[in-house]
Amino acid sequence: MELKKYKLGDIAEIIVSSIDKKSKEGEEPIKLCNFVNVYHNWAISTDMVQGFMNATTSEKNIERFSLKKGYVAFTKDSETRDDIGIPTYIADSLENTVLGYHCALVKPNEKILSGKYLNAFLHSNYIKKYFELNATGSGMRYTLSMDTLNNIPVLIPSLKIQKRIGGIFSDIDCKISLNRAINHNLPTLDRSLKAVEVRHAA
């Protein structure tokens, strides 16, 4: 499999959000996909939006930072090196939903780069090491500079293979999410079964 090497800034637009969780008069109401939402999810989809924080922002910010299918978001600033550069794939175009503070949004050139593949690639140890070596700051906060973001080395095969790889990782994540949901609901199921047993025993 032939791989081509690019700098991410050459095959995608990268923008850093400054939208905070405060609500201000005169601004538009929005749902805010924040650091925690990005950090804890392989992908962001429509069914998650209701759980997002309510905030406001300008029409310009809504235009720039709206979450569209195929984009990738990742954490840019944090108290520890291990928590920066954590990506998530935007699986659906989310109405009136924007990316929040301490995160960066990547808009891939879809003729060259698949967002699903990029998400999987940014989870690799190869890129984790790159972020670790290039993070700036010490003690209280670490960050990734725009220069570091634009120079992220991306190794990509053909678009066809990218989509196949991205699809495989997405399928795996769906199975993990399903298992997590089942495990989360097991205590409730167990209590319900015990209640039924008690009623039958009475």
One Martini backbone bead per residue (centre of mass of N, CA, C, O) as a GRO file, in nm:
protein
  202
    1MET     BB    1   0.092   0.039   0.027
    2GLU     BB    2   0.064   0.362  -0.065
    3LEU     BB    3   0.220   0.652   0.085
    4LYS     BB    4   0.144   0.984   0.162
    5LYS     BB    5   0.294   1.295   0.254
    6TYR     BB    6   0.154   1.543   0.473
    7LYS     BB    7   0.039   1.845   0.563
    8LEU     BB    8  -0.246   1.929   0.706
    9GLY     BB    9  -0.257   2.236   0.601
   10ASP     BB   10  -0.261   2.131   0.286
   11ILE     BB   11  -0.555   1.939   0.333
   12ALA     BB   12  -0.663   2.158   0.548
   13GLU     BB   13  -0.869   2.327   0.765
   14ILE     BB   14  -0.760   2.515   1.060
   15ILE     BB   15  -0.948   2.587   1.361
   16VAL     BB   16  -0.984   2.795   1.652
   17SER     BB   17  -1.167   2.807   1.934
   18SER     BB   18  -1.347   3.084   2.142
   19ILE     BB   19  -1.602   2.945   2.255
   20ASP     BB   20  -1.793   2.986   2.523
   21LYS     BB   21  -2.038   2.918   2.794
   22LYS     BB   22  -2.153   3.189   2.757
   23SER     BB   23  -2.428   3.414   2.781
   24LYS     BB   24  -2.543   3.666   2.544
   25GLU     BB   25  -2.675   3.940   2.452
   26GLY     BB   26  -2.755   3.929   2.097
   27GLU     BB   27  -2.712   3.636   2.061
   28GLU     BB   28  -2.700   3.315   1.949
   29PRO     BB   29  -2.840   3.021   2.002
   30ILE     BB   30  -2.661   2.724   2.119
   31LYS     BB   31  -2.474   2.436   2.081
   32LEU     BB   32  -2.203   2.294   2.283
   33CYS     BB   33  -1.906   2.146   2.184
   34ASN     BB   34  -1.688   2.031   2.407
   35PHE     BB   35  -1.414   1.896   2.542
   36VAL     BB   36  -1.559   1.646   2.666
   37ASN     BB   37  -1.703   1.550   2.409
   38VAL     BB   38  -1.444   1.502   2.248
   39TYR     BB   39  -1.275   1.322   2.447
   40HIS     BB   40  -1.518   1.077   2.486
   41ASN     BB   41  -1.545   1.058   2.155
   42TRP     BB   42  -1.517   0.919   1.845
   43ALA     BB   43  -1.810   1.039   1.790
   44ILE     BB   44  -2.042   1.281   1.651
   45SER     BB   45  -2.399   1.297   1.696
   46THR     BB   46  -2.726   1.381   1.696
   47ASP     BB   47  -2.803   1.223   1.974
   48MET     BB   48  -2.609   1.428   2.155
   49VAL     BB   49  -2.708   1.730   2.152
   50GLN     BB   50  -2.906   1.748   2.399
   51GLY     BB   51  -2.643   1.722   2.603
   52PHE     BB   52  -2.557   1.990   2.540
   53MET     BB   53  -2.466   2.299   2.586
   54ASN     BB   54  -2.585   2.611   2.651
   55ALA     BB   55  -2.547   2.899   2.431
   56THR     BB   56  -2.366   3.175   2.276
   57THR     BB   57  -2.327   3.349   1.951
   58SER     BB   58  -2.219   3.443   1.660
   59GLU     BB   59  -2.276   3.422   1.327
   60LYS     BB   60  -1.980   3.386   1.250
   61ASN     BB   61  -1.924   3.142   1.437
   62ILE     BB   62  -2.136   2.956   1.317
   63GLU     BB   63  -2.008   2.947   1.037
   64ARG     BB   64  -1.716   2.842   1.130
   65PHE     BB   65  -1.808   2.615   1.387
   66SER     BB   66  -1.975   2.426   1.253
   67LEU     BB   67  -2.096   2.093   1.243
   68LYS     BB   68  -1.980   1.873   0.992
   69LYS     BB   69  -1.977   1.630   0.793
   70GLY     BB   70  -1.625   1.518   0.805
   71TYR     BB   71  -1.522   1.635   1.041
   72VAL     BB   72  -1.262   1.732   1.284
   73ALA     BB   73  -1.201   1.712   1.632
   74PHE     BB   74  -0.977   1.865   1.889
   75THR     BB   75  -0.772   1.890   2.145
   76LYS     BB   76  -0.554   2.174   2.247
   77ASP     BB   77  -0.605   2.221   2.563
   78SER     BB   78  -0.430   2.149   2.884
   79GLU     BB   79  -0.298   2.031   3.189
   80THR     BB   80  -0.209   1.788   3.003
   81ARG     BB   81  -0.053   1.615   2.754
   82ASP     BB   82  -0.260   1.365   2.731
   83ASP     BB   83  -0.522   1.575   2.654
   84ILE     BB   84  -0.399   1.631   2.380
   85GLY     BB   85  -0.511   1.543   2.061
   86ILE     BB   86  -0.813   1.455   2.087
   87PRO     BB   87  -1.029   1.294   1.875
   88THR     BB   88  -1.321   1.355   1.651
   89TYR     BB   89  -1.599   1.260   1.466
   90ILE     BB   90  -1.826   1.404   1.234
   91ALA     BB   91  -2.119   1.223   1.147
   92ASP     BB   92  -2.294   1.492   1.146
   93SER     BB   93  -2.498   1.747   1.067
   94LEU     BB   94  -2.527   2.016   1.303
   95GLU     BB   95  -2.768   2.205   1.417
   96ASN     BB   96  -2.668   2.470   1.594
   97THR     BB   97  -2.358   2.355   1.624
   98VAL     BB   98  -2.060   2.410   1.816
   99LEU     BB   99  -1.733   2.469   1.885
  100GLY     BB  100  -1.531   2.489   2.157
  101TYR     BB  101  -1.316   2.562   2.375
  102HIS     BB  102  -0.996   2.406   2.340
  103CYS     BB  103  -1.049   2.365   2.024
  104ALA     BB  104  -1.026   2.200   1.705
  105LEU     BB  105  -1.098   2.240   1.349
  106VAL     BB  106  -1.136   2.008   1.075
  107LYS     BB  107  -1.134   2.070   0.709
  108PRO     BB  108  -1.131   1.863   0.469
  109ASN     BB  109  -1.010   1.765   0.164
  110GLU     BB  110  -1.219   1.540   0.004
  111LYS     BB  111  -1.018   1.468  -0.244
  112ILE     BB  112  -0.787   1.354  -0.022
  113LEU     BB  113  -0.952   1.350   0.269
  114SER     BB  114  -1.071   1.153   0.525
  115GLY     BB  115  -1.221   1.196   0.826
  116LYS     BB  116  -1.220   0.906   0.933
  117TYR     BB  117  -0.921   0.858   0.887
  118LEU     BB  118  -0.809   1.095   1.049
  119ASN     BB  119  -0.917   1.005   1.319
  120ALA     BB  120  -0.758   0.740   1.331
  121PHE     BB  121  -0.474   0.866   1.291
  122LEU     BB  122  -0.488   1.057   1.552
  123HIS     BB  123  -0.486   0.786   1.742
  124SER     BB  124  -0.205   0.735   1.697
  125ASN     BB  125   0.115   0.702   1.822
  126TYR     BB  126   0.254   0.884   1.617
  127ILE     BB  127   0.083   1.143   1.698
  128LYS     BB  128   0.111   1.143   2.001
  129LYS     BB  129   0.417   1.197   1.987
  130TYR     BB  130   0.403   1.464   1.839
  131PHE     BB  131   0.244   1.616   2.058
  132GLU     BB  132   0.436   1.568   2.294
  133LEU     BB  133   0.689   1.716   2.153
  134ASN     BB  134   0.506   1.999   2.067
  135ALA     BB  135   0.422   2.090   2.325
  136THR     BB  136   0.338   2.372   2.515
  137GLY     BB  137   0.442   2.421   2.827
  138SER     BB  138   0.388   2.430   3.196
  139GLY     BB  139   0.218   2.282   3.456
  140MET     BB  140  -0.085   2.426   3.401
  141ARG     BB  141  -0.036   2.436   3.065
  142TYR     BB  142  -0.116   2.298   2.744
  143THR     BB  143  -0.024   2.336   2.388
  144LEU     BB  144  -0.112   2.393   2.040
  145SER     BB  145   0.008   2.527   1.781
  146MET     BB  146  -0.047   2.627   1.463
  147ASP     BB  147   0.215   2.513   1.353
  148THR     BB  148   0.172   2.227   1.460
  149LEU     BB  149  -0.098   2.173   1.316
  150ASN     BB  150  -0.006   2.227   1.015
  151ASN     BB  151   0.247   2.000   1.061
  152ILE     BB  152   0.099   1.753   1.059
  153PRO     BB  153   0.176   1.428   0.985
  154VAL     BB  154   0.027   1.272   0.694
  155LEU     BB  155  -0.062   0.940   0.615
  156ILE     BB  156  -0.178   0.845   0.281
  157PRO     BB  157  -0.383   0.682   0.096
  158SER     BB  158  -0.616   0.618  -0.081
  159LEU     BB  159  -0.942   0.705  -0.064
  160LYS     BB  160  -1.057   0.420  -0.065
  161ILE     BB  161  -0.885   0.315   0.175
  162GLN     BB  162  -0.959   0.525   0.381
  163LYS     BB  163  -1.264   0.450   0.395
  164ARG     BB  164  -1.218   0.162   0.488
  165ILE     BB  165  -1.065   0.224   0.750
  166GLY     BB  166  -1.271   0.418   0.877
  167GLY     BB  167  -1.505   0.210   0.882
  168ILE     BB  168  -1.381   0.002   1.070
  169PHE     BB  169  -1.348   0.191   1.320
  170SER     BB  170  -1.649   0.268   1.339
  171ASP     BB  171  -1.758  -0.017   1.390
  172ILE     BB  172  -1.604  -0.067   1.649
  173ASP     BB  173  -1.724   0.172   1.807
  174CYS     BB  174  -2.020   0.081   1.796
  175LYS     BB  175  -1.972  -0.179   1.962
  176ILE     BB  176  -1.860  -0.043   2.213
  177SER     BB  177  -2.107   0.139   2.270
  178LEU     BB  178  -2.310  -0.091   2.301
  179ASN     BB  179  -2.168  -0.234   2.539
  180ARG     BB  180  -2.177   0.011   2.727
  181ALA     BB  181  -2.487   0.036   2.736
  182ILE     BB  182  -2.543  -0.243   2.847
  183ASN     BB  183  -2.374  -0.215   3.109
  184HIS     BB  184  -2.531   0.036   3.215
  185ASN     BB  185  -2.824  -0.135   3.216
  186LEU     BB  186  -2.791  -0.387   3.401
  187PRO     BB  187  -2.884  -0.287   3.684
  188THR     BB  188  -3.176  -0.227   3.596
  189LEU     BB  189  -3.243  -0.511   3.500
  190ASP     BB  190  -3.185  -0.653   3.768
  191ARG     BB  191  -3.401  -0.502   3.935
  192SER     BB  192  -3.644  -0.590   3.763
  193LEU     BB  193  -3.613  -0.896   3.803
  194LYS     BB  194  -3.637  -0.893   4.114
  195ALA     BB  195  -3.922  -0.770   4.123
  196VAL     BB  196  -4.059  -1.004   3.975
  197GLU     BB  197  -3.977  -1.227   4.173
  198VAL     BB  198  -4.122  -1.108   4.419
  199ARG     BB  199  -4.413  -1.111   4.302
  200HIS     BB  200  -4.417  -1.424   4.249
  201ALA     BB  201  -4.356  -1.504   4.554
  202ALA     BB  202  -4.622  -1.363   4.692
   0.00000   0.00000   0.00000
